[in-house]
Amino acid sequence: MLGVTDLPTYLVGLVLIILLPGPNSLYVLSVAARRGIRTGYTAAAGVWCGDAVLMVLSAAGVASLLQGNALLFGIVKYAGAGYLTYLAIGMMRAAWSMWRSRNERTDAGTADAEAAPAAERPYRRALMISLLNPKAILFFISFFVQFVDPAYAHPALSFVLLGTLAQIASVLYLSALIFGGTHLAATFRRRKRLSAGATSAAGALFLGFAAKLSFSSV
């Protein structure tokens, strides 16, 4: 269909890949837990737009450029790692603030939680997390190409179909995270120690993502 081969295998692999935790999904879950469904979808929109851009770049051959230019790959790689580190530090600082205010009234903590994220700009952050990931570009091209019939006259249509299916899977998965995150929000607001611990864990994971990206190779 449209030059796509072995579609069932692609769908199985896609589901497994989508379910693997990464900085994008973790950030969307964090935003939804702190700020609710609407803002969670704002962050998710940044992920979907970023992924769409990466898919287009992959289909256009940017992945081959990154593979063939170690300097360019290194620049993008360390920029992405630096940005993930910046986000991790912000989460750690937020967790420390929650811990220090753990004995204050819940109402005050809720007001702070609503006022502080105003400058966070979830869409922009999620978009940057997606775009500053050269490994994602390489992944899309290496994964997609396995299911494109080289004899098909219009391979762009094959990439469009594969990308559309990937986005549908991402929408379903992130929606589940968003609605699950809002259920966690009430608990986090009542129990600041739990909230601080969860935010610290998220920050540590982001540091792990940054380190993994820093030491990765083409």
MOUR-V237102 format. One line per field, one symbol per residue. phi: phi as a letter, one per 40 degrees, with the letter a starting at -180 (. if undefined). burial: 1 if it has 24 or more other C-alpha atoms within 12 Angstrom, else 0. A space follows every 10 residues. Layout:
phi = ???
burial = ???
//
This chain:
phi = .fgcbfddcd cccccccccc cacccccccc ccccbgcdcc cccccccccc cccccccccc gcdcccccbc cccccccccc cccccdcccc cccccccccc bccccccccc cccccccdcc fdccccccdc ccaccccccd ccccccbbcc cccbcccccc cccccccccc cccccccccc cccccccccc bccccccccc cccccccccc ccccccbc
burial = 0011100001 1001000100 0111111111 1111111011 1111111111 1111111110 0111011000 0011011101 1111101111 1101111110 1100000011 0010000000 0111111111 1111111111 1011101100 0000110111 1110111011 1011101111 1101100110 1100111111 0111111011 00110001
//
